[in-house]
């Protein structure tokens, strides 16, 4: 009889542990993100609002602003 009571109390503990955790997490999610948007929509808006350049875009911009001298051009200028 005591084994059944111990098992029931352990099951009750885990049930309370997991049920209160899920209720708290849903309450936190709804209160902090109450703008009606899904996570994907929020991500897309954040990406559209931040004009972050990729590495390739920065490389191309640096090529356009820097003088275009190759190794051959430098050699000719130094030996001319």
Secondary structure, 3 states (H helix, E strand, C coil): CHHHHHHHHHHHHHHHHHHHHHHHHHHHHHHHCCCCCCHHHHHHHHHHHCCCCCHHHHHHHHHHHCCCCCHHHHHHHHHC
